[in-house]
Amino acid sequence: MKTEYLSRKVIDYLDTNYVEIISPIINNPEFIKRKEYNHHEQRSVFYHSLMVSLTSYHLAKKLGLDYKSAAIGGLLHDFYYNDWQLTKEKRPFHLQHGFVHAKEALANSKQIFPDLIDKKVENIIKRHMFPLNFIPPFYYESWLICFVDKYCSLEIFKNPKKLYKYIGIMKEEKHE
């Protein structure tokens, strides 16, 4: 696994089993593009997804859950098509990023990593935005990623005026 883009703290927290699980994803050129996609302010989608995956993997191991699915689902939960914060496309409320990106991430994951997607990983990706997507997660691992994703996104509270953006609702820009 290439590690030049990881901090020393992250590298020290990796174990060989985790690296083996995520290597097909993290070294994939399509996944690496997420280093250029903004997640929340100073973090990339790549970094955020890695943190969700790594945290979920360790918690799943401690809880006796399926840590492999947690690692994969955590890494792919935000594997959507493009940097949504750069789009100027107007969409109806129910089609804003926060409501649809899980479905986009699942479709992209199935296309790029079909051998890694089973029913549990599919549910992890598809339901991680609960309650914005109304159907709750089914598996314990899906709930885990749902909560860890929110935990890893707490930096959004540093700038409350942008909360609308972070859940994927684009506001009209004011023109002067």
Secondary structure as the mmCIF struct_conf table of DSSP 4:
data_model
#
loop_
_struct_conf.conf_type_id
_struct_conf.id
_struct_conf.beg_label_comp_id
_struct_conf.beg_label_asym_id
_struct_conf.beg_label_seq_id
_struct_conf.end_label_comp_id
_struct_conf.end_label_asym_id
_struct_conf.end_label_seq_id
TURN_TY1_P TURN_TY1_P1 GLU A 4 TYR A 5
BEND BEND1 LEU A 6 LEU A 6
HELX_RH_AL_P HELX_RH_AL_P1 ARG A 8 TYR A 13
HELX_RH_AL_P HELX_RH_AL_P2 THR A 16 ILE A 26
TURN_TY1_P TURN_TY1_P2 ASN A 27 ASN A 27
HELX_RH_AL_P HELX_RH_AL_P3 PRO A 29 ILE A 32
HELX_RH_3T_P HELX_RH_3T_P1 LYS A 33 GLU A 36
BEND BEND2 TYR A 37 TYR A 37
STRN STRN1 ASN A 38 ASN A 38
BEND BEND3 HIS A 39 HIS A 40
TURN_TY1_P TURN_TY1_P3 GLU A 41 GLN A 42
STRN STRN2 SER A 44 SER A 44
HELX_RH_AL_P HELX_RH_AL_P4 VAL A 45 LEU A 63
TURN_TY1_P TURN_TY1_P4 GLY A 64 GLY A 64
BEND BEND4 LEU A 65 LEU A 65
HELX_RH_AL_P HELX_RH_AL_P5 TYR A 67 LEU A 76
TURN_TY1_P TURN_TY1_P5 HIS A 77 ASP A 78
BEND BEND5 TYR A 81 ASN A 82
HELX_RH_3T_P HELX_RH_3T_P2 TRP A 84 LEU A 86
HELX_RH_3T_P HELX_RH_3T_P3 PHE A 93 LEU A 95
BEND BEND6 GLN A 96 GLN A 96
HELX_RH_AL_P HELX_RH_AL_P6 HIS A 97 ILE A 112
HELX_RH_3T_P HELX_RH_3T_P4 PRO A 114 LEU A 116
HELX_RH_AL_P HELX_RH_AL_P7 LYS A 119 ARG A 127
TURN_TY1_P TURN_TY1_P6 HIS A 128 LEU A 132
BEND BEND7 ASN A 133 ILE A 135
HELX_LH_PP_P HELX_LH_PP_P1 PRO A 136 PRO A 137
BEND BEND8 TYR A 139 TYR A 139
HELX_RH_AL_P HELX_RH_AL_P8 TYR A 140 CYS A 152
TURN_TY1_P TURN_TY1_P7 SER A 153 SER A 153
HELX_RH_3T_P HELX_RH_3T_P5 LEU A 154 LYS A 158
BEND BEND9 ASN A 159 ASN A 159
HELX_RH_3T_P HELX_RH_3T_P6 PRO A 160 LYS A 162
HELX_RH_AL_P HELX_RH_AL_P9 LEU A 163 TYR A 166
TURN_TY1_P TURN_TY1_P8 ILE A 167 GLY A 168
HELX_LH_PP_P HELX_LH_PP_P2 MET A 170 LYS A 174
#
